[in-house]
Amino acid sequence: MIASMTGYAAISREIPQGSLALELRSVNNRYLDLQFRLPDELRALESEMRDFLGSGLTRGKVDCRVTFSSYSNSYHQQRLNHDLLKDLQIMSDEIKSIFPAAGDLSVAEILRWPGVLDSDPISVDDLRTSCMALLQTALQELVSTREREGEKLQNLLLERVQRMRQLVLDLLPGLPAILASFQERLLNSLKAAGLDEKDERIRQEFTLFANRVDVDEELSRLQGHLNEFEHILLAGGVVGKRLDFLTQELNRETNTLASKSVAREVTRIAVEMKVLIEQLREQIQNIE
């Protein structure tokens, strides 16, 4: 099975420390490019996460975003720091002894004072373990998504290959008649110009030119490239770069076919081939 480089996975989980969510987005890229957006609590985990994703992915630009919402942000699970409150009271009394007109601190001002609301520290080790477990699940989902997209691409490419193969097969039977018609027109042109087709030099040039417009070799190579293209697609794996190279070869042979064309039918088929090759090229950019 081949895989697309386009995929998406989003996983969230409630853990004792809070709510943890992880999102993976993947698009096409020549190489594996990993980008991370992590909360401060998990910043040190980036290297381990990078190695883990690199073991499961080969190509693509992958954005990994992790968000963590601590339960300690809820008021009902927070505690007052009584030591700090006592210090605030002492400082407030001292200030009012110097400035009798100074007002008392409101409850809202006291609660906003840094450190007044206290909570249990978050276990970074537990959070790291939960995050890696979440990443493993998300990676599995991302790979499955990319494989499903890859299956669609595989079917689309196989369809294009079959259409190109049929174009070649349609042209092959009529090729001798096309060449014979061209040779007849060329002979008539020689006669109209008053040249003797039996002249040895003219016969040599005639033979050389007839060989230059013979496209049988190009059609044979096109068939070979199409067979190899299909074989690689069905074999599966990481095949994007190999398919891209074969597409270049298909394009090169088709350009030669068009340049040698001496009949409208050959030109028409070459144009259709180039359209299909361009469609192949566009889709291959998304294959891992």
C-alpha positions as CSV (number, residue, x, y, z in Angstrom):
1,M,0.0,0.0,0.0
2,I,1.2,3.5,-0.8
3,A,0.6,6.4,1.5
4,S,-0.3,10.0,0.9
5,M,1.6,12.8,2.7
6,T,-1.7,14.5,3.5
7,G,-3.3,13.5,6.8
8,Y,-4.8,14.6,10.0
9,A,-5.3,13.2,13.5
10,A,-6.6,14.7,16.7
11,I,-6.7,13.0,20.1
12,S,-7.7,14.3,23.5
13,R,-7.7,12.7,26.9
14,E,-8.6,13.5,30.5
15,I,-5.7,12.7,32.9
16,P,-5.4,13.3,36.6
17,Q,-3.5,16.6,36.1
18,G,-5.9,18.0,33.6
19,S,-7.0,17.9,29.9
20,L,-4.4,16.9,27.3
21,A,-5.0,17.3,23.6
22,L,-2.7,16.4,20.7
23,E,-3.1,17.3,17.0
24,L,-1.1,16.1,14.0
25,R,-1.4,17.8,10.5
26,S,0.6,16.5,7.6
27,V,1.1,17.9,4.1
28,N,3.5,17.1,1.2
29,N,7.2,17.9,1.4
30,R,10.3,16.6,-0.2
31,Y,11.7,15.5,3.1
32,L,10.4,14.9,6.7
33,D,9.9,18.3,8.3
34,L,8.6,18.2,11.9
35,Q,7.3,21.3,13.6
36,F,6.2,21.4,17.3
37,R,4.0,23.7,19.4
38,L,4.2,22.5,23.0
39,P,3.2,23.9,26.4
40,D,5.9,24.9,28.8
41,E,5.4,21.7,30.8
42,L,6.3,19.6,27.8
43,R,9.0,21.6,26.1
44,A,11.7,19.2,27.2
45,L,9.8,16.4,25.5
46,E,10.3,17.7,21.9
47,S,13.4,15.6,21.2
48,E,11.8,12.4,22.2
49,M,8.6,13.2,20.3
50,R,10.7,14.1,17.2
51,D,12.5,10.7,17.3
52,F,9.2,8.9,17.7
53,L,7.5,10.5,14.8
54,G,10.6,10.0,12.7
55,S,10.4,6.3,13.3
56,G,6.9,6.1,11.8
57,L,7.0,8.7,9.0
58,T,9.4,9.1,6.0
59,R,8.3,12.3,4.2
60,G,6.0,15.2,4.7
61,K,5.7,18.4,6.6
62,V,4.1,17.5,10.0
63,D,2.8,20.0,12.5
64,C,2.4,18.6,16.0
65,R,0.4,20.7,18.5
66,V,-0.1,19.8,22.1
67,T,-2.3,21.7,24.5
68,F,-2.7,21.2,28.2
69,S,-5.3,22.6,30.5
70,S,-4.5,22.0,34.1
71,Y,-7.3,21.3,36.6
72,S,-5.5,23.6,39.0
73,N,-6.8,26.5,37.0
74,S,-10.3,25.8,38.5
75,Y,-11.0,27.9,41.6
76,H,-12.6,25.1,43.6
77,Q,-9.4,23.0,43.4
78,Q,-7.1,25.8,44.5
79,R,-6.1,26.7,48.1
80,L,-5.2,29.9,49.7
81,N,-1.6,30.5,50.7
82,H,-2.2,31.4,54.4
83,D,1.5,32.3,55.0
84,L,1.4,34.9,52.1
85,L,-2.0,36.2,53.4
86,K,-0.4,36.8,56.8
87,D,2.5,38.7,55.2
88,L,0.0,40.8,53.2
89,Q,-1.9,41.7,56.3
90,I,1.3,42.7,58.1
91,M,2.4,44.8,55.1
92,S,-1.1,46.4,54.8
93,D,-1.1,47.3,58.5
94,E,2.4,48.9,58.2
95,I,1.4,50.9,55.2
96,K,-1.8,52.2,56.9
97,S,0.2,53.2,60.0
98,I,2.3,55.5,57.7
99,F,-0.6,56.5,55.4
100,P,-3.8,56.4,57.5
101,A,-5.8,57.4,54.4
102,A,-4.8,54.3,52.5
103,G,-7.7,52.0,51.9
104,D,-8.0,48.3,52.6
105,L,-7.3,45.7,50.0
106,S,-10.4,44.2,48.4
107,V,-11.0,40.5,48.2
108,A,-10.5,40.6,44.4
109,E,-7.2,42.4,44.7
110,I,-6.0,39.9,47.3
111,L,-7.0,36.9,45.1
112,R,-5.1,38.4,42.2
113,W,-2.0,38.8,44.2
114,P,0.7,36.5,42.8
115,G,1.0,33.3,44.9
116,V,-2.1,33.8,47.0
117,L,-3.8,30.9,45.2
118,D,-1.8,27.8,45.6
119,S,-2.2,24.3,44.1
120,D,-0.4,21.0,44.1
121,P,2.5,20.9,41.7
122,I,2.0,19.0,38.4
123,S,3.9,15.8,38.0
124,V,6.0,16.4,34.9
125,D,6.9,12.7,34.6
126,D,3.3,11.6,34.7
127,L,2.4,14.3,32.1
128,R,5.2,13.2,29.8
129,T,4.1,9.5,30.0
130,S,0.5,10.5,29.1
131,C,1.7,12.7,26.3
132,M,3.8,10.0,24.7
133,A,0.9,7.5,24.9
134,L,-1.3,10.1,23.2
135,L,1.3,10.7,20.5
136,Q,1.4,7.0,19.8
137,T,-2.3,6.8,19.3
138,A,-2.3,10.0,17.2
139,L,0.5,8.7,15.0
140,Q,-1.4,5.5,14.3
141,E,-4.5,7.5,13.3
142,L,-2.4,9.8,11.1
143,V,-0.7,6.8,9.3
144,S,-4.2,5.2,8.7
145,T,-5.4,8.5,7.3
146,R,-2.5,8.8,5.0
147,E,-2.9,5.2,3.8
148,R,-6.6,5.7,3.0
149,E,-5.7,8.8,1.0
150,G,-2.9,6.8,-0.6
151,E,-5.3,4.1,-1.7
152,K,-7.4,6.8,-3.5
153,L,-4.3,8.2,-5.2
154,Q,-3.2,4.7,-6.2
155,N,-6.6,4.0,-7.9
156,L,-6.5,7.4,-9.6
157,L,-2.9,6.8,-10.9
158,L,-3.6,3.3,-12.1
159,E,-6.6,4.7,-14.1
160,R,-4.3,7.3,-15.7
161,V,-1.7,4.6,-16.5
162,Q,-4.3,2.4,-18.1
163,R,-5.6,5.3,-20.3
164,M,-2.0,6.0,-21.4
165,R,-1.3,2.4,-22.2
166,Q,-4.5,2.3,-24.3
167,L,-3.4,5.3,-26.2
168,V,-0.1,3.6,-27.1
169,L,-2.0,0.4,-28.1
170,D,-4.4,2.4,-30.3
171,L,-1.4,3.9,-32.1
172,L,0.7,0.8,-32.7
173,P,-1.5,-1.0,-35.3
174,G,-1.8,2.1,-37.5
175,L,1.8,3.1,-37.3
176,P,3.0,1.2,-40.5
177,A,0.2,2.9,-42.5
178,I,1.1,6.3,-41.1
179,L,4.8,5.8,-42.1
180,A,3.8,4.4,-45.5
181,S,1.5,7.4,-46.1
182,F,4.3,9.8,-45.1
183,Q,6.8,8.1,-47.4
184,E,4.4,8.3,-50.3
185,R,3.9,12.1,-49.7
186,L,7.6,12.6,-49.5
187,L,8.1,10.7,-52.8
188,N,5.5,12.8,-54.5
189,S,7.2,16.0,-53.2
190,L,10.5,14.8,-54.7
191,K,8.9,14.1,-58.0
192,A,7.1,17.5,-58.0
193,A,10.5,19.1,-57.4
194,G,11.9,17.3,-60.4
195,L,14.3,15.1,-58.4
196,D,15.0,11.5,-59.2
197,E,14.1,9.3,-56.3
198,K,16.5,6.6,-57.6
199,D,19.5,8.9,-57.1
200,E,21.7,7.2,-54.5
201,R,22.2,10.4,-52.4
202,I,18.5,11.2,-52.4
203,R,17.7,7.6,-51.4
204,Q,20.2,7.8,-48.5
205,E,18.7,11.0,-47.3
206,F,15.2,9.6,-47.7
207,T,16.1,6.6,-45.6
208,L,17.7,8.6,-42.9
209,F,14.7,11.0,-42.7
210,A,12.2,8.1,-42.6
211,N,14.2,6.6,-39.7
212,R,14.1,9.9,-37.8
213,V,10.3,10.0,-37.9
214,D,9.8,6.4,-36.9
215,V,8.4,6.4,-33.4
216,D,8.3,2.7,-32.8
217,E,11.2,2.8,-30.3
218,E,9.6,5.7,-28.3
219,L,6.3,3.7,-28.1
220,S,8.2,0.6,-26.8
221,R,9.9,2.7,-24.2
222,L,6.6,4.3,-23.2
223,Q,5.1,0.8,-22.7
224,G,8.1,-0.2,-20.6
225,H,7.9,2.9,-18.4
226,L,4.1,2.4,-17.9
227,N,4.6,-1.2,-16.9
228,E,7.3,-0.2,-14.4
229,F,5.0,2.6,-13.1
230,E,2.2,0.1,-12.5
231,H,4.5,-2.4,-10.9
232,I,5.9,0.2,-8.4
233,L,2.3,1.4,-7.5
234,L,1.1,-2.2,-6.8
235,A,4.3,-3.1,-4.8
236,G,3.6,-0.1,-2.5
237,G,5.9,1.4,0.2
238,V,7.7,4.7,0.0
239,V,7.6,5.2,-3.8
240,G,7.0,8.9,-4.3
241,K,10.5,9.8,-5.6
242,R,10.7,6.7,-7.9
243,L,7.3,7.6,-9.4
244,D,8.4,11.2,-9.9
245,F,11.5,10.0,-11.8
246,L,9.4,7.7,-14.0
247,T,7.0,10.5,-14.7
248,Q,10.0,12.6,-16.0
249,E,10.9,9.7,-18.3
250,L,7.4,9.4,-19.6
251,N,7.3,13.1,-20.3
252,R,10.7,12.9,-22.2
253,E,9.5,10.1,-24.4
254,T,6.2,11.8,-25.1
255,N,8.0,15.0,-26.1
256,T,10.1,13.0,-28.5
257,L,7.0,11.3,-29.9
258,A,5.5,14.7,-30.5
259,S,8.6,16.1,-32.2
260,K,8.7,13.1,-34.6
261,S,5.0,13.3,-35.5
262,V,4.2,13.2,-39.2
263,A,0.5,12.7,-38.7
264,R,-2.3,14.4,-36.8
265,E,-3.2,11.1,-35.1
266,V,0.3,10.9,-33.6
267,T,0.2,14.5,-32.5
268,R,-3.3,14.1,-30.9
269,I,-2.1,11.0,-28.9
270,A,1.0,12.8,-27.8
271,V,-1.0,15.8,-26.5
272,E,-3.4,13.5,-24.6
273,M,-0.4,11.7,-23.2
274,K,1.1,15.0,-21.9
275,V,-2.2,15.9,-20.3
276,L,-2.3,12.6,-18.4
277,I,1.4,12.9,-17.5
278,E,0.8,16.3,-16.0
279,Q,-2.1,14.8,-13.9
280,L,0.3,12.1,-12.8
281,R,2.9,14.6,-11.8
282,E,0.4,16.7,-9.7
283,Q,-0.9,13.6,-7.8
284,I,2.6,12.1,-7.2
285,Q,3.6,15.2,-5.3
286,N,1.3,14.0,-2.5
287,I,2.8,10.4,-2.3
288,E,5.2,9.5,0.4
